[in-house]
Amino acid sequence: MKSLALVIGNNDYECTTKLNNAVKDAQDVRSKLENLGFDVSLSTDFKHSQFGSIISEYKNKILSTKEDVVSLFFYSGHGIQI
């Protein structure tokens, strides 16, 4: 069984206040997951317009895996609904 994780941390935002610890939190989670045997994709401080492609790439990684997959998603940052 393959263990995959997408870990996202965003400190920098265009339309709201900057955060101080989201990227560090994501890096810490990545480290712990790698120690548990996860193949981790880490994305930090990207533009909102890039979010869809990051999710699509991770989805394609899951779908292209020939074995059973455990998938984990972690997000650290502002939660904003428009």
VEXTOR-280649 format. One record per atom (N, C-alpha, C): residue number from 1; chain; x, y, z. Coordinates in steps of 0.02 Angstrom, whole numbers, plus 50000, padded with zeros to 5 digits. Each point is the difference from the previous one (the first is absolute). Example, Ala and Ser with C-alpha at 12.3 -4.5 7.8 and 13.67 -1.06 7.14 Angstrom:
residues 2
[1; "A"; [50660; 49716; 50390]];
[1; "A"; [49955; 50059; 50000]];
[1; "A"; [50045; 50060; 50000]];
[2; "A"; [49982; 50053; 49964]];
[2; "A"; [50042; 50059; 50003]];
[2; "A"; [49961; 50055; 50037]];
end
This chain:
residues 82
[1; "A"; [50042; 49941; 50000]];
[1; "A"; [49958; 50059; 50000]];
[1; "A"; [50044; 50062; 50000]];
[2; "A"; [49981; 50048; 49960]];
[2; "A"; [50037; 50063; 49993]];
[2; "A"; [49967; 50053; 50044]];
[3; "A"; [50040; 50039; 50036]];
[3; "A"; [49975; 50055; 50042]];
[3; "A"; [50022; 50066; 49970]];
[4; "A"; [49951; 50040; 49979]];
[4; "A"; [50014; 50065; 49968]];
[4; "A"; [49970; 50055; 50042]];
[5; "A"; [50032; 50058; 50001]];
[5; "A"; [49974; 50058; 50036]];
[5; "A"; [50013; 50063; 49960]];
[6; "A"; [49951; 50044; 50001]];
[6; "A"; [50008; 50068; 49975]];
[6; "A"; [49997; 50046; 50060]];
[7; "A"; [50054; 50036; 50011]];
[7; "A"; [50006; 50046; 50057]];
[7; "A"; [50009; 50070; 49973]];
[8; "A"; [49957; 50046; 50021]];
[8; "A"; [50001; 50068; 49976]];
[8; "A"; [50007; 50048; 50059]];
[9; "A"; [50043; 50049; 49992]];
[9; "A"; [50008; 50053; 50050]];
[9; "A"; [50006; 50067; 49967]];
[10; "A"; [49956; 50046; 50019]];
[10; "A"; [50001; 50067; 49970]];
[10; "A"; [50006; 50053; 50055]];
[11; "A"; [50053; 50038; 49997]];
[11; "A"; [50009; 50059; 50043]];
[11; "A"; [49980; 50064; 49964]];
[12; "A"; [50015; 50004; 49936]];
[12; "A"; [49992; 50062; 49962]];
[12; "A"; [49934; 50002; 49962]];
[13; "A"; [49964; 50054; 50010]];
[13; "A"; [49935; 50010; 49967]];
[13; "A"; [49998; 50069; 49968]];
[14; "A"; [49965; 50005; 49944]];
[14; "A"; [49993; 50064; 49965]];
[14; "A"; [49947; 50044; 50032]];
[15; "A"; [49946; 49970; 50026]];
[15; "A"; [49941; 50039; 50020]];
[15; "A"; [49985; 49996; 50075]];
[16; "A"; [50044; 49972; 50039]];
[16; "A"; [49988; 49997; 50072]];
[16; "A"; [50067; 49998; 50036]];
[17; "A"; [49998; 49996; 50065]];
[17; "A"; [50061; 50004; 50040]];
[17; "A"; [50046; 49940; 49989]];
[18; "A"; [50064; 50014; 50005]];
[18; "A"; [50051; 49948; 49995]];
[18; "A"; [50001; 49959; 50065]];
[19; "A"; [50013; 49935; 49993]];
[19; "A"; [50007; 49957; 50058]];
[19; "A"; [50074; 49989; 50015]];
[20; "A"; [50016; 49978; 50060]];
[20; "A"; [50070; 49989; 50019]];
[20; "A"; [50020; 49927; 50003]];
[21; "A"; [49954; 49955; 50011]];
[21; "A"; [50019; 49931; 50015]];
[21; "A"; [49973; 49946; 49954]];
[22; "A"; [49959; 50018; 49951]];
[22; "A"; [49967; 49949; 49958]];
[22; "A"; [50051; 49958; 49961]];
[23; "A"; [50050; 50032; 49971]];
[23; "A"; [50050; 49963; 49961]];
[23; "A"; [50041; 49955; 50047]];
[24; "A"; [50019; 50025; 50057]];
[24; "A"; [50038; 49959; 50049]];
[24; "A"; [49958; 49940; 50022]];
[25; "A"; [49936; 50011; 50013]];
[25; "A"; [49956; 49945; 50019]];
[25; "A"; [49997; 49947; 49945]];
[26; "A"; [49994; 50022; 49938]];
[26; "A"; [49997; 49953; 49944]];
[26; "A"; [50066; 49962; 49993]];
[27; "A"; [50056; 50034; 50010]];
[27; "A"; [50065; 49966; 49997]];
[27; "A"; [50007; 49948; 50056]];
[28; "A"; [49975; 50017; 50059]];
[28; "A"; [50002; 49952; 50056]];
[28; "A"; [49957; 49939; 49987]];
[29; "A"; [49940; 50011; 49972]];
[29; "A"; [49956; 49945; 49984]];
[29; "A"; [50032; 49956; 49945]];
[30; "A"; [50030; 50033; 49950]];
[30; "A"; [50034; 49961; 49947]];
[30; "A"; [50053; 49954; 50031]];
[31; "A"; [50040; 50027; 50045]];
[31; "A"; [50054; 49961; 50031]];
[31; "A"; [49971; 49940; 50038]];
[32; "A"; [49948; 50011; 50038]];
[32; "A"; [49969; 49945; 50038]];
[32; "A"; [49971; 49947; 49953]];
[33; "A"; [49966; 50022; 49947]];
[33; "A"; [49971; 49953; 49953]];
[33; "A"; [50053; 49960; 49963]];
[34; "A"; [50055; 50033; 49981]];
[34; "A"; [50054; 49964; 49967]];
[34; "A"; [50030; 49947; 50047]];
[35; "A"; [50005; 50016; 50064]];
[35; "A"; [50024; 49951; 50049]];
[35; "A"; [49953; 49941; 50006]];
[36; "A"; [49937; 50010; 49984]];
[36; "A"; [49950; 49946; 50002]];
[36; "A"; [49996; 49963; 49933]];
[37; "A"; [50041; 50019; 49951]];
[37; "A"; [50002; 49965; 49937]];
[37; "A"; [49958; 50030; 49944]];
[38; "A"; [49973; 50060; 50010]];
[38; "A"; [49960; 50033; 49948]];
[38; "A"; [50046; 50030; 49947]];
[39; "A"; [49977; 49999; 49939]];
[39; "A"; [50030; 50037; 49945]];
[39; "A"; [49963; 50067; 50000]];
[40; "A"; [50035; 50054; 50020]];
[40; "A"; [49967; 50064; 50013]];
[40; "A"; [50015; 50051; 49945]];
[41; "A"; [49946; 50031; 49975]];
[41; "A"; [50006; 50057; 49955]];
[41; "A"; [49987; 50062; 50043]];
[42; "A"; [50047; 50046; 50002]];
[42; "A"; [49994; 50061; 50040]];
[42; "A"; [49995; 50060; 49954]];
[43; "A"; [49950; 50042; 50013]];
[43; "A"; [49993; 50064; 49963]];
[43; "A"; [49992; 50056; 50051]];
[44; "A"; [50038; 50054; 49990]];
[44; "A"; [49997; 50056; 50046]];
[44; "A"; [49996; 50066; 49962]];
[45; "A"; [49966; 50048; 50030]];
[45; "A"; [49998; 50070; 49977]];
[45; "A"; [49990; 50007; 49925]];
[46; "A"; [49947; 49971; 49975]];
[46; "A"; [49984; 50005; 49929]];
[46; "A"; [49939; 50047; 49991]];
[47; "A"; [49989; 50020; 49940]];
[47; "A"; [49943; 50043; 49983]];
[47; "A"; [49936; 49959; 49996]];
[48; "A"; [49944; 50032; 50014]];
[48; "A"; [49935; 49967; 49997]];
[48; "A"; [49989; 49967; 49933]];
[49; "A"; [50022; 50031; 49947]];
[49; "A"; [49991; 49973; 49932]];
[49; "A"; [50038; 49934; 49989]];
[50; "A"; [50048; 49984; 50042]];
[50; "A"; [50039; 49938; 49994]];
[50; "A"; [49968; 49942; 50038]];
[51; "A"; [49952; 50014; 50043]];
[51; "A"; [49972; 49949; 50044]];
[51; "A"; [49970; 49942; 49960]];
[52; "A"; [49963; 50015; 49948]];
[52; "A"; [49969; 49947; 49960]];
[52; "A"; [50050; 49953; 49969]];
[53; "A"; [50055; 50027; 49974]];
[53; "A"; [50050; 49956; 49969]];
[53; "A"; [50037; 49958; 50052]];
[54; "A"; [50010; 50026; 50060]];
[54; "A"; [50031; 49961; 50053]];
[54; "A"; [49956; 49940; 50019]];
[55; "A"; [49935; 50013; 50006]];
[55; "A"; [49953; 49946; 50016]];
[55; "A"; [49996; 49950; 49943]];
[56; "A"; [49999; 50024; 49938]];
[56; "A"; [49997; 49955; 49942]];
[56; "A"; [50061; 49955; 49995]];
[57; "A"; [50059; 50029; 50012]];
[57; "A"; [50061; 49960; 49999]];
[57; "A"; [49998; 49945; 50052]];
[58; "A"; [49976; 50017; 50060]];
[58; "A"; [49995; 49950; 50054]];
[58; "A"; [49949; 49947; 49982]];
[59; "A"; [49944; 50019; 49973]];
[59; "A"; [49948; 49952; 49978]];
[59; "A"; [50029; 49952; 49948]];
[60; "A"; [50037; 50027; 49951]];
[60; "A"; [50030; 49958; 49949]];
[60; "A"; [50052; 49953; 50029]];
[61; "A"; [50036; 50022; 50051]];
[61; "A"; [50049; 49956; 50034]];
[61; "A"; [49964; 49942; 50032]];
[62; "A"; [49944; 50014; 50032]];
[62; "A"; [49960; 49946; 50032]];
[62; "A"; [49974; 49952; 49947]];
[63; "A"; [49970; 50027; 49947]];
[63; "A"; [49969; 49958; 49949]];
[63; "A"; [50051; 49959; 49960]];
[64; "A"; [50061; 50024; 49994]];
[64; "A"; [50051; 49964; 49961]];
[64; "A"; [50036; 49946; 50041]];
[65; "A"; [49987; 49998; 50065]];
[65; "A"; [50031; 49949; 50042]];
[65; "A"; [49966; 49933; 49988]];
[66; "A"; [50039; 49949; 49987]];
[66; "A"; [49974; 49934; 49982]];
[66; "A"; [49977; 49959; 50059]];
[67; "A"; [50017; 50021; 50060]];
[67; "A"; [49981; 49963; 50060]];
[67; "A"; [49948; 50038; 50040]];
[68; "A"; [49974; 49969; 50053]];
[68; "A"; [49953; 50034; 50044]];
[68; "A"; [50035; 50061; 50031]];
[69; "A"; [49961; 50053; 50012]];
[69; "A"; [50028; 50063; 50024]];
[69; "A"; [49964; 50024; 50063]];
[70; "A"; [50039; 50020; 50049]];
[70; "A"; [49976; 50039; 50056]];
[70; "A"; [50019; 50072; 49985]];
[71; "A"; [49951; 50045; 50001]];
[71; "A"; [50012; 50070; 49982]];
[71; "A"; [49983; 50045; 50059]];
[72; "A"; [50044; 50050; 50012]];
[72; "A"; [49989; 50048; 50054]];
[72; "A"; [50010; 50070; 49972]];
[73; "A"; [49955; 50046; 50019]];
[73; "A"; [50005; 50070; 49980]];
[73; "A"; [50005; 50042; 50063]];
[74; "A"; [50050; 50045; 50003]];
[74; "A"; [50009; 50045; 50056]];
[74; "A"; [50007; 50071; 49974]];
[75; "A"; [49962; 50047; 50028]];
[75; "A"; [50004; 50070; 49980]];
[75; "A"; [50010; 50043; 50061]];
[76; "A"; [50049; 50044; 49997]];
[76; "A"; [50013; 50049; 50053]];
[76; "A"; [50000; 50069; 49968]];
[77; "A"; [49954; 50042; 50021]];
[77; "A"; [49994; 50067; 49974]];
[77; "A"; [49931; 50028; 50015]];
[78; "A"; [49985; 50058; 49970]];
[78; "A"; [49934; 50030; 50009]];
[78; "A"; [49948; 49958; 49963]];
[79; "A"; [49942; 49994; 50029]];
[79; "A"; [49943; 49972; 49965]];
[79; "A"; [49954; 50057; 49981]];
[80; "A"; [49994; 50014; 49936]];
[80; "A"; [49961; 50057; 49977]];
[80; "A"; [49950; 49976; 49948]];
[81; "A"; [49938; 50022; 50008]];
[81; "A"; [49949; 49985; 49950]];
[81; "A"; [49979; 50065; 49968]];
[82; "A"; [49997; 49999; 49933]];
[82; "A"; [49980; 50059; 49963]];
[82; "A"; [49934; 49986; 49966]];
end
